Amino acid sequence: MGKGPGLYPDIGKKARDLLYRDYQSDHKFSLTTYAANGVAITSSGAKKGEFFLADVSTKLINKNITTDVKVDTNSKLFTTITIDEPAPGLKTIFSFVVPDQRSGKVELQYLHEYAGISTSIGLTASPLVNFSGVAGNNTVALGTDVCFDTASGNFTKYNAALSFSSSDLIASLILNDKADTITASYYHTVSPLTNTAVGAELSHGFSSNENSLTIGTQHSLDPLTTVKARVNNAGIASALLQHEWRPKSVFTISGEVDTRAIDKSAKVGLALALKP
C-alpha cells in the first residue's frame, strides 16, 4: 500500500487480486506499440461467447499530465486526463465518454501520511457526488465511501471498511450495499522469495441470509512464471498459469470446473499481451 493508509479501494485489494485477478473464461489479445513521439498505442480484442469486442487506446505522457483515449466497437470515445501532483500529494482526474453527455466527471485524490481522500463530482446540472476517505497508517486504517445523488436528494451508496496490516498479513472488514453485505478478507505472505501467498474472502448478505466463501493461493515457479488456484463454496474450482516470456509480454491460461457437475465441460480462458 506504500506510505500511509492509501485510498479506500486499496482496502482488501491484495486479497481481491489474489482471488480474482487474471482469472477469465474469455479469449483476449492485446498489442502495444510506441510511436516516435512517445505515444503508446494499444489494440485489444476479446471473444466473449459468440461476440467479439475490440478497442484501440492511446496514452500520451507529457511531464506530469497523462492523456488516455480509447475507442471501442460501440463507437464510444473514452477520454481520461490525469494531472499528477499539481500540489504535493494531490492528483486531478478529468474523464468523459462521447456521446454520453452525462458522463463527465472531475475527481481529486489526496494522499497523506495519515490519510487518503478521494472526491468526485459529475459535470451535470444535478450531479452525483462521491466521497471516500481513509484515516490511519500502514498498520491500521478506517475508511468510508459515500455517494449522494443531488437530483433525488438521496444517498445511493454508503460503505465502510477497516483494515489491519503487518509485514506478512493483511486483514480487512468491509460493509457494502448500504450495510446489507459484510465481507471479511485475509491475505498472508507465506514466502516472499517465491511470491507464495494464501488468501480468503467470506461474505454474508443480511437480507438474503446467504454466505459465500472463496479461498486461493499463488506461487512463483520461477521469476517469470506464476501459478494460482482458488475454490469457492459453490464448488467452482479455478487455476491459472501466467508466464512473462519476454519483458512486459505475458501469456495467461486459466481454467474453471464445477466440481459438483464434473460431467460439464471445463471453461478455458486465454490471454496474450504483447509489448515489443
C-alpha positions as CSV (number, residue, x, y, z in Angstrom):
1,M,0.0,0.0,0.0
2,G,3.0,2.3,0.3
3,K,3.4,5.1,2.7
4,G,0.2,6.0,4.6
5,P,-3.2,4.2,4.5
6,G,-3.8,4.7,0.8
7,L,-7.2,5.3,-0.8
8,Y,-10.5,3.5,0.0
9,P,-10.2,1.0,-2.9
10,D,-6.9,-0.2,-1.5
11,I,-8.6,-1.8,1.5
12,G,-8.8,-5.5,0.8
13,K,-7.2,-5.1,-2.6
14,K,-4.4,-7.6,-2.0
15,A,-6.8,-10.4,-1.3
16,R,-9.1,-9.5,-4.2
17,D,-6.2,-9.5,-6.6
18,L,-5.0,-12.9,-5.4
19,L,-8.5,-14.4,-5.7
20,Y,-9.9,-12.8,-8.8
21,R,-7.3,-11.0,-10.9
22,D,-6.4,-12.6,-14.3
23,Y,-9.0,-15.4,-14.0
24,Q,-11.1,-15.5,-17.1
25,S,-13.0,-17.7,-19.4
26,D,-12.7,-15.5,-22.5
27,H,-10.1,-15.2,-25.2
28,K,-8.2,-11.9,-25.1
29,F,-5.3,-10.4,-27.1
30,S,-3.6,-7.0,-26.8
31,L,-0.7,-5.5,-28.7
32,T,1.1,-2.3,-27.6
33,T,3.3,-0.3,-29.8
34,Y,5.1,3.0,-29.3
35,A,5.2,5.9,-31.8
36,A,8.3,8.1,-32.3
37,N,6.8,10.9,-30.1
38,G,6.3,8.5,-27.2
39,V,2.6,7.8,-27.6
40,A,1.7,4.2,-26.6
41,I,-1.0,2.6,-28.9
42,T,-2.7,-0.5,-27.6
43,S,-5.1,-2.6,-29.7
44,S,-7.2,-5.1,-27.8
45,G,-9.7,-7.8,-28.8
46,A,-11.8,-10.2,-26.7
47,K,-14.1,-13.1,-27.7
48,K,-16.9,-13.4,-25.2
49,G,-19.1,-16.3,-26.2
50,E,-20.4,-15.5,-29.7
51,F,-19.4,-11.9,-29.5
52,F,-16.1,-10.2,-30.4
53,L,-15.3,-6.9,-28.7
54,A,-12.3,-4.7,-29.7
55,D,-10.9,-1.3,-28.8
56,V,-7.9,0.9,-29.6
57,S,-6.4,3.1,-26.9
58,T,-3.6,5.7,-26.8
59,K,-1.6,7.0,-23.9
60,L,0.5,10.2,-24.0
61,I,2.6,11.3,-21.0
62,N,3.8,14.9,-21.1
63,K,5.6,15.9,-17.9
64,N,3.0,15.3,-15.1
65,I,0.0,15.1,-17.5
66,T,-1.2,11.8,-18.8
67,T,-3.9,11.6,-21.5
68,D,-5.7,8.3,-22.2
69,V,-8.1,8.0,-25.2
70,K,-9.9,4.8,-26.1
71,V,-12.4,3.9,-28.9
72,D,-14.4,0.7,-28.8
73,T,-16.6,-1.3,-31.2
74,N,-19.7,0.5,-29.9
75,S,-18.3,3.8,-31.3
76,K,-17.8,5.2,-27.8
77,L,-14.8,7.5,-27.1
78,F,-13.4,7.3,-23.6
79,T,-11.1,10.1,-22.5
80,T,-9.2,10.5,-19.2
81,I,-6.8,13.3,-18.4
82,T,-4.7,12.9,-15.2
83,I,-2.6,15.6,-13.7
84,D,-0.2,14.1,-11.2
85,E,0.9,16.3,-8.2
86,P,-0.1,19.8,-9.2
87,A,0.5,20.2,-5.5
88,P,2.2,17.7,-3.1
89,G,0.1,14.6,-2.6
90,L,-2.6,15.8,-5.0
91,K,-3.9,14.2,-8.2
92,T,-6.6,15.5,-10.5
93,I,-8.5,13.3,-12.9
94,F,-10.9,14.5,-15.6
95,S,-12.9,11.9,-17.6
96,F,-15.8,11.8,-20.1
97,V,-17.3,9.5,-22.6
98,V,-18.6,10.6,-26.0
99,P,-21.5,10.6,-26.9
100,D,-22.8,10.2,-23.3
101,Q,-23.4,13.8,-22.2
102,R,-23.8,12.9,-18.6
103,S,-20.5,11.0,-18.2
104,G,-18.2,14.0,-17.5
105,K,-16.6,13.8,-14.1
106,V,-13.8,15.5,-12.1
107,E,-12.0,13.7,-9.4
108,L,-9.5,14.9,-6.8
109,Q,-7.3,12.5,-4.9
110,Y,-5.1,13.4,-2.0
111,L,-2.6,11.2,-0.2
112,H,-1.1,12.0,3.2
113,E,1.0,10.0,5.7
114,Y,-2.1,9.5,7.8
115,A,-5.0,10.0,5.4
116,G,-6.2,9.3,1.8
117,I,-9.1,11.2,0.3
118,S,-10.9,11.0,-3.0
119,T,-13.8,13.1,-4.1
120,S,-15.6,13.3,-7.4
121,I,-18.5,15.2,-8.9
122,G,-20.3,14.7,-12.2
123,L,-20.4,17.6,-14.7
124,T,-24.2,17.8,-15.0
125,A,-26.9,20.1,-13.6
126,S,-27.8,17.5,-10.9
127,P,-24.6,15.6,-10.4
128,L,-23.6,12.5,-8.4
129,V,-21.2,13.5,-5.7
130,N,-18.9,10.8,-4.4
131,F,-16.6,11.0,-1.4
132,S,-14.3,8.4,0.1
133,G,-11.8,8.8,2.9
134,V,-9.3,6.7,4.9
135,A,-7.6,7.6,8.1
136,G,-4.8,5.7,9.8
137,N,-1.3,4.5,8.9
138,N,0.5,1.5,7.4
139,T,-0.9,-0.8,10.2
140,V,-4.5,0.2,10.9
141,A,-6.9,2.1,8.6
142,L,-10.5,3.0,8.8
143,G,-12.4,4.3,5.8
144,T,-15.8,5.3,4.4
145,D,-17.2,5.6,0.9
146,V,-20.5,7.5,0.2
147,C,-22.3,8.8,-2.9
148,F,-25.0,11.4,-2.9
149,D,-27.5,12.0,-5.8
150,T,-28.3,15.7,-5.9
151,A,-31.2,15.1,-8.3
152,S,-33.1,12.8,-5.8
153,G,-31.6,14.1,-2.6
154,N,-30.7,10.5,-1.6
155,F,-27.5,8.7,-0.7
156,T,-27.1,6.0,-3.4
157,K,-24.1,4.4,-1.6
158,Y,-22.6,4.3,1.9
159,N,-19.9,1.8,2.8
160,A,-17.3,1.5,5.5
161,A,-14.1,-0.6,5.9
162,L,-11.5,-1.5,8.4
163,S,-8.0,-2.8,7.6
164,F,-5.1,-4.2,9.6
165,S,-1.7,-4.8,8.0
166,S,1.6,-6.3,9.2
167,S,4.8,-7.3,7.3
168,D,3.2,-10.6,6.1
169,L,-0.5,-10.3,6.8
170,I,-3.4,-8.1,5.7
171,A,-6.9,-8.5,7.1
172,S,-9.9,-6.3,6.2
173,L,-13.6,-6.0,7.1
174,I,-15.9,-4.2,4.6
175,L,-19.5,-3.2,4.9
176,N,-21.1,-2.8,1.5
177,D,-24.5,-2.4,-0.2
178,K,-25.8,0.2,2.2
179,A,-24.8,-2.0,5.2
180,D,-26.6,-5.1,3.7
181,T,-23.4,-7.1,2.9
182,I,-20.3,-7.6,5.1
183,T,-17.1,-9.1,3.7
184,A,-14.0,-10.2,5.6
185,S,-10.8,-10.9,3.7
186,Y,-7.4,-12.3,4.6
187,Y,-4.1,-12.2,2.7
188,H,-1.0,-13.9,4.1
189,T,2.5,-13.9,2.5
190,V,4.0,-17.4,3.1
191,S,7.3,-16.9,1.3
192,P,8.4,-13.6,-0.3
193,L,11.2,-15.3,-2.2
194,T,8.8,-17.4,-4.2
195,N,5.8,-14.9,-4.1
196,T,3.8,-17.6,-2.3
197,A,0.7,-16.4,-0.6
198,V,-2.7,-17.6,0.6
199,G,-6.0,-15.6,0.8
200,A,-9.6,-16.0,1.6
201,E,-12.8,-13.9,1.4
202,L,-16.0,-14.5,3.3
203,S,-19.2,-12.6,2.6
204,H,-22.6,-12.6,4.2
205,G,-25.8,-10.9,2.9
206,F,-28.1,-9.8,5.7
207,S,-31.3,-9.5,3.6
208,S,-30.7,-12.7,1.6
209,N,-29.1,-14.6,4.5
210,E,-26.6,-16.1,2.0
211,N,-22.9,-16.7,2.5
212,S,-20.1,-17.0,0.1
213,L,-16.5,-18.2,0.7
214,T,-13.5,-18.2,-1.7
215,I,-10.0,-19.4,-0.8
216,G,-7.0,-19.3,-3.0
217,T,-3.2,-19.4,-3.3
218,Q,-0.4,-18.3,-5.6
219,H,3.2,-19.4,-6.1
220,S,6.0,-18.4,-8.5
221,L,7.7,-21.4,-10.1
222,D,10.5,-19.0,-11.3
223,P,10.8,-15.2,-11.6
224,L,8.8,-15.2,-14.8
225,T,6.1,-17.9,-14.1
226,T,3.3,-17.8,-11.6
227,V,0.5,-20.3,-10.8
228,K,-2.7,-19.6,-8.9
229,A,-5.6,-21.7,-7.7
230,R,-8.9,-21.0,-6.0
231,V,-12.1,-22.7,-5.0
232,N,-15.4,-21.4,-3.6
233,N,-18.3,-22.8,-1.5
234,A,-20.3,-23.3,-4.7
235,G,-17.8,-26.0,-5.8
236,I,-16.2,-23.9,-8.6
237,A,-12.5,-24.6,-8.8
238,S,-10.2,-22.5,-10.9
239,A,-6.5,-22.4,-11.8
240,L,-4.2,-20.3,-14.0
241,L,-0.7,-20.2,-15.2
242,Q,0.9,-16.9,-16.2
243,H,4.3,-16.6,-17.9
244,E,6.2,-13.5,-18.9
245,W,8.0,-14.9,-22.0
246,R,9.7,-11.6,-22.8
247,P,9.8,-8.2,-20.8
248,K,6.2,-6.9,-20.3
249,S,4.8,-9.6,-22.7
250,V,2.6,-12.0,-20.8
251,F,0.7,-15.2,-21.7
252,T,-2.0,-16.4,-19.3
253,I,-4.1,-19.6,-19.5
254,S,-6.8,-20.3,-17.0
255,G,-9.4,-23.0,-16.4
256,E,-12.6,-23.4,-14.4
257,V,-14.5,-26.5,-13.5
258,D,-17.7,-27.2,-11.5
259,T,-16.7,-29.9,-9.1
260,R,-20.4,-30.6,-8.4
261,A,-21.1,-31.3,-12.0
262,I,-17.9,-32.8,-13.2
263,D,-19.6,-34.1,-16.4
264,K,-19.9,-30.5,-17.7
265,S,-17.1,-29.1,-19.9
266,A,-14.5,-27.0,-18.2
267,K,-14.1,-23.4,-19.2
268,V,-10.8,-22.3,-20.5
269,G,-9.5,-18.8,-21.0
270,L,-6.5,-17.5,-22.9
271,A,-4.9,-14.0,-22.8
272,L,-1.9,-12.7,-24.6
273,A,-0.5,-9.3,-24.0
274,L,2.4,-8.2,-26.3
275,K,4.6,-5.2,-25.6
276,P,7.6,-5.1,-28.1
